[in-house]
Amino acid sequence: MDEEFLRYWARELLDPADPQRERWAALERAQVARNEGIAGEVGRFVALRGRRVLDVGCQTGALAIAMAGRGADVTGVDVEEKLVEGARIRARGHGVAPSFRVAVAEALPFADASFDAVTFVDVIEHVADARAAVREIARVLRPGGTLYLFGPNRLSPALALSDPHYQLAGVSVLPHWLGELYVTRARGFPRYDVGVLPVGGVVERWLAADGLRVIDSARDDAERWWDARAPGLRGLRRVARWWGAARVSVAPLFRLVARRV
């Protein structure tokens, strides 16, 4: 189903000078299967069938395709025309028809309260202004709408040892200009397209300020873990929740599911 798309991707999107080209190719081949799992996770919080969903930073369309396959009316946006065209080719191969267009997260070309759900997965660290992007997402969500947000933590000790994009020590904590200098000049990568990695706890505060209430996060994961393993000690669940609260900001990846008030 991805044959035509993978030919396009190798021709138009893969830089032959990139030292990680084989890694990127393997990741791209696995994208649809990975995003089927993410779409299933989104479906835990919002019934996708018949819902209008926006995928911000859709990249090559894998998550939009997975959600469209579950009956959602999906629009995907990304900043590069070549990515958007790749998403269209990939969607045709999977027999679904999400809508794709070029747009930036900080200035979404949609009216207020346009969508039942928004997904923002593996993108927040790539936008120019993460705060503005979150504000825009809140604007286009209808009251009661759901946001599913997933990203890496700048404060994660594990990512300080090996960042998620270039697998280099220390890059995750650098400001963009210094990270770009190190990755491209010192390490020889063709480009550096990462901004500043966020901190989950800070993003959580942004959501609250923009009228979204977090309904699921690492706090809830920790409580579920505790309940499954220590059902007789429910009175100590707060310990698990404190641990989960810390993980929102220091785990390698944070997930926040929020609802528009």
Phi and psi restraints in degrees (value plus and minus 20) as a CYANA .aco file:
   2 ASP   PHI    -122.8   -82.8
   2 ASP   PSI     -12.5    27.5
   3 GLU   PHI     -79.9   -39.9
   3 GLU   PSI     -70.2   -30.2
   4 GLU   PHI     -83.1   -43.1
   4 GLU   PSI     -62.2   -22.2
   5 PHE   PHI     -82.0   -42.0
   5 PHE   PSI     -65.1   -25.1
   6 LEU   PHI     -85.1   -45.1
   6 LEU   PSI     -53.1   -13.1
   7 ARG   PHI     -85.2   -45.2
   7 ARG   PSI     -63.8   -23.8
   8 TYR   PHI     -81.8   -41.8
   8 TYR   PSI     -65.8   -25.8
   9 TRP   PHI     -80.0   -40.0
   9 TRP   PSI     -65.5   -25.5
  10 ALA   PHI     -85.3   -45.3
  10 ALA   PSI     -54.1   -14.1
  11 ARG   PHI     -99.3   -59.3
  11 ARG   PSI     -60.5   -20.5
  12 GLU   PHI    -126.7   -86.7
  12 GLU   PSI     -43.2    -3.2
  13 LEU   PHI    -139.2   -99.2
  13 LEU   PSI     -40.5    -0.5
  14 LEU   PHI    -111.0   -71.0
  14 LEU   PSI     103.5   143.5
  15 ASP   PHI    -104.7   -64.7
  15 ASP   PSI      95.9   135.9
  16 PRO   PHI     -83.7   -43.7
  16 PRO   PSI     -35.9     4.1
  17 ALA   PHI    -108.2   -68.2
  17 ALA   PSI     -25.2    14.8
  18 ASP   PHI     -92.6   -52.6
  18 ASP   PSI     102.7   142.7
  19 PRO   PHI     -85.8   -45.8
  19 PRO   PSI     -35.2     4.8
  20 GLN   PHI    -125.1   -85.1
  20 GLN   PSI       4.0    44.0
  21 ARG   PHI     -80.2   -40.2
  21 ARG   PSI     -55.9   -15.9
  22 GLU   PHI     -88.8   -48.8
  22 GLU   PSI     -57.1   -17.1
  23 ARG   PHI     -84.9   -44.9
  23 ARG   PSI     -65.7   -25.7
  24 TRP   PHI     -81.4   -41.4
  24 TRP   PSI     -60.0   -20.0
  25 ALA   PHI     -83.2   -43.2
  25 ALA   PSI     -63.1   -23.1
  26 ALA   PHI     -83.8   -43.8
  26 ALA   PSI     -61.5   -21.5
  27 LEU   PHI     -84.4   -44.4
  27 LEU   PSI     -60.5   -20.5
  28 GLU   PHI     -86.2   -46.2
  28 GLU   PSI     -58.7   -18.7
  29 ARG   PHI     -83.9   -43.9
  29 ARG   PSI     -48.4    -8.4
  30 ALA   PHI    -112.4   -72.4
  30 ALA   PSI     -21.2    18.8
  31 GLN   PHI     -82.4   -42.4
  31 GLN   PSI     -65.1   -25.1
  32 VAL   PHI     -84.4   -44.4
  32 VAL   PSI     -64.7   -24.7
  33 ALA   PHI     -81.7   -41.7
  33 ALA   PSI     -63.2   -23.2
  34 ARG   PHI     -81.6   -41.6
  34 ARG   PSI     -63.7   -23.7
  35 ASN   PHI     -97.2   -57.2
  35 ASN   PSI     -38.4     1.6
  36 GLU   PHI     -80.6   -40.6
  36 GLU   PSI     -60.9   -20.9
  37 GLY   PHI     -85.6   -45.6
  37 GLY   PSI     -59.7   -19.7
  38 ILE   PHI     -86.9   -46.9
  38 ILE   PSI     -61.3   -21.3
  39 ALA   PHI     -81.2   -41.2
  39 ALA   PSI     -58.5   -18.5
  40 GLY   PHI     -83.5   -43.5
  40 GLY   PSI     -57.5   -17.5
  41 GLU   PHI     -86.6   -46.6
  41 GLU   PSI     -63.4   -23.4
  42 VAL   PHI     -78.3   -38.3
  42 VAL   PSI     -60.0   -20.0
  43 GLY   PHI     -84.4   -44.4
  43 GLY   PSI     -35.6     4.4
  44 ARG   PHI     -87.5   -47.5
  44 ARG   PSI     -45.9    -5.9
  45 PHE   PHI    -130.3   -90.3
  45 PHE   PSI     -39.0     1.0
  46 VAL   PHI    -168.0  -128.0
  46 VAL   PSI     109.6   149.6
  47 ALA   PHI     -88.6   -48.6
  47 ALA   PSI      95.7   135.7
  48 LEU   PHI     -97.6   -57.6
  48 LEU   PSI     -51.2   -11.2
  49 ARG   PHI     -79.9   -39.9
  49 ARG   PSI     104.8   144.8
  50 GLY   PHI      59.4    99.4
  50 GLY   PSI     -22.1    17.9
  51 ARG   PHI    -109.7   -69.7
  51 ARG   PSI     127.7   167.7
  52 ARG   PHI    -109.6   -69.6
  52 ARG   PSI      98.6   138.6
  53 VAL   PHI    -144.2  -104.2
  53 VAL   PSI     117.0   157.0
  54 LEU   PHI    -131.4   -91.4
  54 LEU   PSI     106.9   146.9
  55 ASP   PHI    -125.6   -85.6
  55 ASP   PSI      85.1   125.1
  56 VAL   PHI    -106.9   -66.9
  56 VAL   PSI     103.4   143.4
  57 GLY   PHI      57.2    97.2
  57 GLY   PSI      33.0    73.0
  58 CYS   PHI     -90.8   -50.8
  58 CYS   PSI     -33.8     6.2
  59 GLN   PHI      34.2    74.2
  59 GLN   PSI    -141.7  -101.7
  60 THR   PHI    -119.1   -79.1
  60 THR   PSI       2.1    42.1
  61 GLY   PHI      69.1   109.1
  61 GLY   PSI     -16.0    24.0
  62 ALA   PHI     -82.5   -42.5
  62 ALA   PSI     -64.8   -24.8
  63 LEU   PHI     -90.6   -50.6
  63 LEU   PSI     -60.3   -20.3
  64 ALA   PHI     -79.3   -39.3
  64 ALA   PSI     -60.9   -20.9
  65 ILE   PHI     -83.6   -43.6
  65 ILE   PSI     -65.4   -25.4
  66 ALA   PHI     -82.6   -42.6
  66 ALA   PSI     -60.3   -20.3
  67 MET   PHI     -92.8   -52.8
  67 MET   PSI     -56.8   -16.8
  68 ALA   PHI     -82.9   -42.9
  68 ALA   PSI     -55.8   -15.8
  69 GLY   PHI     -85.4   -45.4
  69 GLY   PSI     -38.3     1.7
  70 ARG   PHI    -116.4   -76.4
  70 ARG   PSI      -8.4    31.6
  71 GLY   PHI      75.0   115.0
  71 GLY   PSI     -14.1    25.9
  72 ALA   PHI     -99.9   -59.9
  72 ALA   PSI     132.1   172.1
  73 ASP   PHI    -112.2   -72.2
  73 ASP   PSI      78.0   118.0
  74 VAL   PHI    -125.5   -85.5
  74 VAL   PSI     116.4   156.4
  75 THR   PHI    -137.7   -97.7
  75 THR   PSI     109.7   149.7
  76 GLY   PHI    -134.6   -94.6
  76 GLY   PSI     119.0   159.0
  77 VAL   PHI    -147.5  -107.5
  77 VAL   PSI     125.0   165.0
  78 ASP   PHI    -172.0  -132.0
  78 ASP   PSI     148.3   188.3
  79 VAL   PHI    -106.2   -66.2
  79 VAL   PSI     -34.8     5.2
  80 GLU   PHI    -134.2   -94.2
  80 GLU   PSI     110.9   150.9
  81 GLU   PHI     -80.8   -40.8
  81 GLU   PSI     -56.9   -16.9
  82 LYS   PHI     -85.7   -45.7
  82 LYS   PSI     -56.4   -16.4
  83 LEU   PHI     -85.5   -45.5
  83 LEU   PSI     -64.4   -24.4
  84 VAL   PHI     -83.8   -43.8
  84 VAL   PSI     -61.2   -21.2
  85 GLU   PHI     -85.2   -45.2
  85 GLU   PSI     -59.2   -19.2
  86 GLY   PHI     -81.5   -41.5
  86 GLY   PSI     -59.2   -19.2
  87 ALA   PHI     -83.0   -43.0
  87 ALA   PSI     -60.0   -20.0
  88 ARG   PHI     -84.0   -44.0
  88 ARG   PSI     -63.2   -23.2
  89 ILE   PHI     -83.3   -43.3
  89 ILE   PSI     -64.4   -24.4
  90 ARG   PHI     -83.3   -43.3
  90 ARG   PSI     -62.8   -22.8
  91 ALA   PHI     -82.1   -42.1
  91 ALA   PSI     -61.3   -21.3
  92 ARG   PHI     -79.5   -39.5
  92 ARG   PSI     -59.6   -19.6
  93 GLY   PHI     -84.7   -44.7
  93 GLY   PSI     -44.6    -4.6
  94 HIS   PHI    -119.4   -79.4
  94 HIS   PSI     -16.9    23.1
  95 GLY   PHI      51.9    91.9
  95 GLY   PSI       5.9    45.9
  96 VAL   PHI    -145.5  -105.5
  96 VAL   PSI     146.6   186.6
  97 ALA   PHI    -156.6  -116.6
  97 ALA   PSI      42.8    82.8
  98 PRO   PHI     -84.0   -44.0
  98 PRO   PSI     140.8   180.8
  99 SER   PHI    -114.5   -74.5
  99 SER   PSI     114.7   154.7
 100 PHE   PHI    -146.0  -106.0
 100 PHE   PSI     120.7   160.7
 101 ARG   PHI    -172.5  -132.5
 101 ARG   PSI     140.1   180.1
 102 VAL   PHI    -103.6   -63.6
 102 VAL   PSI     108.3   148.3
 103 ALA   PHI    -185.7  -145.7
 103 ALA   PSI     137.8   177.8
 104 VAL   PHI    -123.2   -83.2
 104 VAL   PSI     128.6   168.6
 105 ALA   PHI     -83.7   -43.7
 105 ALA   PSI     -49.0    -9.0
 106 GLU   PHI     -98.1   -58.1
 106 GLU   PSI     -29.4    10.6
 107 ALA   PHI    -168.8  -128.8
 107 ALA   PSI      52.3    92.3
 108 LEU   PHI     -91.0   -51.0
 108 LEU   PSI     111.9   151.9
 109 PRO   PHI    -105.5   -65.5
 109 PRO   PSI      31.9    71.9
 110 PHE   PHI    -155.2  -115.2
 110 PHE   PSI     133.1   173.1
 111 ALA   PHI     -90.4   -50.4
 111 ALA   PSI     142.1   182.1
 112 ASP   PHI     -76.2   -36.2
 112 ASP   PSI     125.7   165.7
 113 ALA   PHI      34.0    74.0
 113 ALA   PSI      24.7    64.7
 114 SER   PHI    -109.9   -69.9
 114 SER   PSI     -40.8    -0.8
 115 PHE   PHI    -147.6  -107.6
 115 PHE   PSI     126.1   166.1
 116 ASP   PHI     -98.1   -58.1
 116 ASP   PSI     -46.8    -6.8
 117 ALA   PHI    -173.8  -133.8
 117 ALA   PSI     131.2   171.2
 118 VAL   PHI    -151.7  -111.7
 118 VAL   PSI     115.5   155.5
 119 THR   PHI    -131.5   -91.5
 119 THR   PSI     119.7   159.7
 120 PHE   PHI    -161.3  -121.3
 120 PHE   PSI      60.5   100.5
 121 VAL   PHI    -134.7   -94.7
 121 VAL   PSI     103.3   143.3
 122 ASP   PHI      38.2    78.2
 122 ASP   PSI      15.1    55.1
 123 VAL   PHI    -148.8  -108.8
 123 VAL   PSI     -50.6   -10.6
 124 ILE   PHI     -77.0   -37.0
 124 ILE   PSI     -50.3   -10.3
 125 GLU   PHI     -99.4   -59.4
 125 GLU   PSI     -26.5    13.5
 126 HIS   PHI    -121.2   -81.2
 126 HIS   PSI     -34.9     5.1
 127 VAL   PHI     -98.5   -58.5
 127 VAL   PSI     138.0   178.0
 128 ALA   PHI     -91.3   -51.3
 128 ALA   PSI     -54.5   -14.5
 129 ASP   PHI    -159.2  -119.2
 129 ASP   PSI      74.2   114.2
 130 ALA   PHI     -82.6   -42.6
 130 ALA   PSI     -57.0   -17.0
 131 ARG   PHI     -83.1   -43.1
 131 ARG   PSI     -64.6   -24.6
 132 ALA   PHI     -85.8   -45.8
 132 ALA   PSI     -56.4   -16.4
 133 ALA   PHI     -83.7   -43.7
 133 ALA   PSI     -64.1   -24.1
 134 VAL   PHI     -83.5   -43.5
 134 VAL   PSI     -58.9   -18.9
 135 ARG   PHI     -83.3   -43.3
 135 ARG   PSI     -60.5   -20.5
 136 GLU   PHI     -86.8   -46.8
 136 GLU   PSI     -60.5   -20.5
 137 ILE   PHI     -81.5   -41.5
 137 ILE   PSI     -63.3   -23.3
 138 ALA   PHI     -80.8   -40.8
 138 ALA   PSI     -57.8   -17.8
 139 ARG   PHI     -83.8   -43.8
 139 ARG   PSI     -60.8   -20.8
 140 VAL   PHI    -105.9   -65.9
 140 VAL   PSI     -27.6    12.4
 141 LEU   PHI    -100.5   -60.5
 141 LEU   PSI     115.3   155.3
 142 ARG   PHI     -95.0   -55.0
 142 ARG   PSI     138.5   178.5
 143 PRO   PHI     -75.7   -35.7
 143 PRO   PSI     111.4   151.4
 144 GLY   PHI      66.6   106.6
 144 GLY   PSI     -26.2    13.8
 145 GLY   PHI     -92.0   -52.0
 145 GLY   PSI     141.0   181.0
 146 THR   PHI    -136.5   -96.5
 146 THR   PSI     114.9   154.9
 147 LEU   PHI    -129.4   -89.4
 147 LEU   PSI     112.6   152.6
 148 TYR   PHI    -136.9   -96.9
 148 TYR   PSI      93.1   133.1
 149 LEU   PHI    -143.3  -103.3
 149 LEU   PSI     115.4   155.4
 150 PHE   PHI    -162.9  -122.9
 150 PHE   PSI     109.0   149.0
 151 GLY   PHI    -184.8  -144.8
 151 GLY   PSI     154.6   194.6
 152 PRO   PHI    -109.0   -69.0
 152 PRO   PSI     133.0   173.0
 153 ASN   PHI    -119.6   -79.6
 153 ASN   PSI     106.3   146.3
 154 ARG   PHI     -83.5   -43.5
 154 ARG   PSI     -48.7    -8.7
 155 LEU   PHI    -109.2   -69.2
 155 LEU   PSI     -13.6    26.4
 156 SER   PHI     -93.0   -53.0
 156 SER   PSI     103.4   143.4
 157 PRO   PHI     -79.9   -39.9
 157 PRO   PSI     -56.2   -16.2
 158 ALA   PHI     -84.4   -44.4
 158 ALA   PSI     -61.2   -21.2
 159 LEU   PHI     -93.0   -53.0
 159 LEU   PSI     -45.4    -5.4
 160 ALA   PHI     -84.9   -44.9
 160 ALA   PSI     -49.9    -9.9
 161 LEU   PHI    -100.5   -60.5
 161 LEU   PSI     -52.2   -12.2
 162 SER   PHI    -176.9  -136.9
 162 SER   PSI      87.3   127.3
 163 ASP   PHI     -90.9   -50.9
 163 ASP   PSI     137.2   177.2
 164 PRO   PHI     -94.3   -54.3
 164 PRO   PSI     -33.6     6.4
 165 HIS   PHI    -121.1   -81.1
 165 HIS   PSI     -63.4   -23.4
 166 TYR   PHI    -137.3   -97.3
 166 TYR   PSI     -25.7    14.3
 167 GLN   PHI      39.3    79.3
 167 GLN   PSI      22.1    62.1
 168 LEU   PHI    -136.8   -96.8
 168 LEU   PSI     123.0   163.0
 169 ALA   PHI     -91.6   -51.6
 169 ALA   PSI     117.5   157.5
 170 GLY   PHI      65.3   105.3
 170 GLY   PSI     -35.9     4.1
 171 VAL   PHI     -85.2   -45.2
 171 VAL   PSI     -54.7   -14.7
 172 SER   PHI     -83.8   -43.8
 172 SER   PSI     -42.0    -2.0
 173 VAL   PHI    -120.1   -80.1
 173 VAL   PSI     -19.6    20.4
 174 LEU   PHI    -104.3   -64.3
 174 LEU   PSI     129.3   169.3
 175 PRO   PHI     -85.0   -45.0
 175 PRO   PSI     138.1   178.1
 176 HIS   PHI     -75.2   -35.2
 176 HIS   PSI     -66.8   -26.8
 177 TRP   PHI     -82.4   -42.4
 177 TRP   PSI     -57.6   -17.6
 178 LEU   PHI     -96.3   -56.3
 178 LEU   PSI     -57.7   -17.7
 179 GLY   PHI     -81.2   -41.2
 179 GLY   PSI     -62.4   -22.4
 180 GLU   PHI     -82.3   -42.3
 180 GLU   PSI     -64.0   -24.0
 181 LEU   PHI     -80.3   -40.3
 181 LEU   PSI     -65.2   -25.2
 182 TYR   PHI     -88.0   -48.0
 182 TYR   PSI     -67.3   -27.3
 183 VAL   PHI     -89.2   -49.2
 183 VAL   PSI     -62.7   -22.7
 184 THR   PHI    -106.0   -66.0
 184 THR   PSI     -63.6   -23.6
 185 ARG   PHI    -102.7   -62.7
 185 ARG   PSI     -66.3   -26.3
 186 ALA   PHI    -103.0   -63.0
 186 ALA   PSI     -54.7   -14.7
 187 ARG   PHI    -128.2   -88.2
 187 ARG   PSI     -25.7    14.3
 188 GLY   PHI      61.8   101.8
 188 GLY   PSI      -5.7    34.3
 189 PHE   PHI     -94.8   -54.8
 189 PHE   PSI     128.5   168.5
 190 PRO   PHI     -88.7   -48.7
 190 PRO   PSI     -45.6    -5.6
 191 ARG   PHI    -180.7  -140.7
 191 ARG   PSI     145.4   185.4
 192 TYR   PHI    -151.2  -111.2
 192 TYR   PSI      87.0   127.0
 193 ASP   PHI    -132.1   -92.1
 193 ASP   PSI      10.9    50.9
 194 VAL   PHI    -129.2   -89.2
 194 VAL   PSI     116.0   156.0
 195 GLY   PHI    -105.2   -65.2
 195 GLY   PSI    -141.7  -101.7
 196 VAL   PHI    -131.2   -91.2
 196 VAL   PSI     104.3   144.3
 197 LEU   PHI     -81.1   -41.1
 197 LEU   PSI     118.5   158.5
 198 PRO   PHI    -102.0   -62.0
 198 PRO   PSI     158.6   198.6
 199 VAL   PHI    -141.8  -101.8
 199 VAL   PSI     106.3   146.3
 200 GLY   PHI     -75.2   -35.2
 200 GLY   PSI     -62.5   -22.5
 201 GLY   PHI     -84.2   -44.2
 201 GLY   PSI     -55.3   -15.3
 202 VAL   PHI     -87.9   -47.9
 202 VAL   PSI     -63.8   -23.8
 203 VAL   PHI     -81.3   -41.3
 203 VAL   PSI     -58.1   -18.1
 204 GLU   PHI     -79.6   -39.6
 204 GLU   PSI     -61.1   -21.1
 205 ARG   PHI     -87.3   -47.3
 205 ARG   PSI     -56.5   -16.5
 206 TRP   PHI     -79.8   -39.8
 206 TRP   PSI     -64.9   -24.9
 207 LEU   PHI     -79.2   -39.2
 207 LEU   PSI     -65.3   -25.3
 208 ALA   PHI     -81.0   -41.0
 208 ALA   PSI     -61.7   -21.7
 209 ALA   PHI     -85.2   -45.2
 209 ALA   PSI     -46.7    -6.7
 210 ASP   PHI    -116.4   -76.4
 210 ASP   PSI      -8.5    31.5
 211 GLY   PHI      66.5   106.5
 211 GLY   PSI       3.5    43.5
 212 LEU   PHI    -134.0   -94.0
 212 LEU   PSI     119.7   159.7
 213 ARG   PHI    -129.6   -89.6
 213 ARG   PSI     102.7   142.7
 214 VAL   PHI     -88.4   -48.4
 214 VAL   PSI     106.0   146.0
 215 ILE   PHI    -129.7   -89.7
 215 ILE   PSI     -31.9     8.1
 216 ASP   PHI    -179.1  -139.1
 216 ASP   PSI     116.1   156.1
 217 SER   PHI    -180.4  -140.4
 217 SER   PSI    -187.2  -147.2
 218 ALA   PHI     -82.8   -42.8
 218 ALA   PSI     -44.5    -4.5
 219 ARG   PHI     -79.9   -39.9
 219 ARG   PSI     -66.3   -26.3
 220 ASP   PHI     -90.4   -50.4
 220 ASP   PSI     -57.0   -17.0
 221 ASP   PHI     -78.1   -38.1
 221 ASP   PSI     -62.9   -22.9
 222 ALA   PHI     -86.2   -46.2
 222 ALA   PSI     -59.6   -19.6
 223 GLU   PHI     -84.2   -44.2
 223 GLU   PSI     -63.1   -23.1
 224 ARG   PHI     -83.0   -43.0
 224 ARG   PSI     -60.7   -20.7
 225 TRP   PHI     -80.6   -40.6
 225 TRP   PSI     -64.8   -24.8
 226 TRP   PHI     -82.8   -42.8
 226 TRP   PSI     -66.6   -26.6
 227 ASP   PHI     -82.4   -42.4
 227 ASP   PSI     -54.3   -14.3
 228 ALA   PHI     -93.6   -53.6
 228 ALA   PSI     -49.2    -9.2
 229 ARG   PHI    -127.0   -87.0
 229 ARG   PSI     -39.5     0.5
 230 ALA   PHI    -157.6  -117.6
 230 ALA   PSI      40.7    80.7
 231 PRO   PHI     -83.0   -43.0
 231 PRO   PSI     -41.4    -1.4
 232 GLY   PHI    -106.6   -66.6
 232 GLY   PSI     -21.0    19.0
 233 LEU   PHI    -141.8  -101.8
 233 LEU   PSI      24.9    64.9
 234 ARG   PHI     -82.9   -42.9
 234 ARG   PSI     -45.5    -5.5
 235 GLY   PHI     -85.7   -45.7
 235 GLY   PSI     -37.4     2.6
 236 LEU   PHI    -122.0   -82.0
 236 LEU   PSI      -5.5    34.5
 237 ARG   PHI     -79.0   -39.0
 237 ARG   PSI     -47.0    -7.0
 238 ARG   PHI     -81.0   -41.0
 238 ARG   PSI     -49.5    -9.5
 239 VAL   PHI     -82.8   -42.8
 239 VAL   PSI     -64.8   -24.8
 240 ALA   PHI     -83.3   -43.3
 240 ALA   PSI     -58.9   -18.9
 241 ARG   PHI     -87.3   -47.3
 241 ARG   PSI     -56.6   -16.6
 242 TRP   PHI     -82.6   -42.6
 242 TRP   PSI     -62.5   -22.5
 243 TRP   PHI     -82.7   -42.7
 243 TRP   PSI     -63.3   -23.3
 244 GLY   PHI     -82.0   -42.0
 244 GLY   PSI     -58.9   -18.9
 245 ALA   PHI     -81.9   -41.9
 245 ALA   PSI     -59.7   -19.7
 246 ALA   PHI     -84.8   -44.8
 246 ALA   PSI     -59.2   -19.2
 247 ARG   PHI     -87.2   -47.2
 247 ARG   PSI     -44.9    -4.9
 248 VAL   PHI     -74.2   -34.2
 248 VAL   PSI     -54.0   -14.0
 249 SER   PHI    -126.4   -86.4
 249 SER   PSI     -34.7     5.3
 250 VAL   PHI    -143.1  -103.1
 250 VAL   PSI     -30.1     9.9
 251 ALA   PHI     -87.3   -47.3
 251 ALA   PSI     133.8   173.8
 252 PRO   PHI     -75.3   -35.3
 252 PRO   PSI     -56.9   -16.9
 253 LEU   PHI    -149.8  -109.8
 253 LEU   PSI     121.4   161.4
 254 PHE   PHI    -138.3   -98.3
 254 PHE   PSI     126.5   166.5
 255 ARG   PHI    -146.0  -106.0
 255 ARG   PSI     107.8   147.8
 256 LEU   PHI    -145.6  -105.6
 256 LEU   PSI     105.1   145.1
 257 VAL   PHI    -130.8   -90.8
 257 VAL   PSI     104.2   144.2
 258 ALA   PHI    -153.3  -113.3
 258 ALA   PSI     134.5   174.5
 259 ARG   PHI    -140.6  -100.6
 259 ARG   PSI     116.2   156.2
 260 ARG   PHI     -92.2   -52.2
 260 ARG   PSI     104.4   144.4
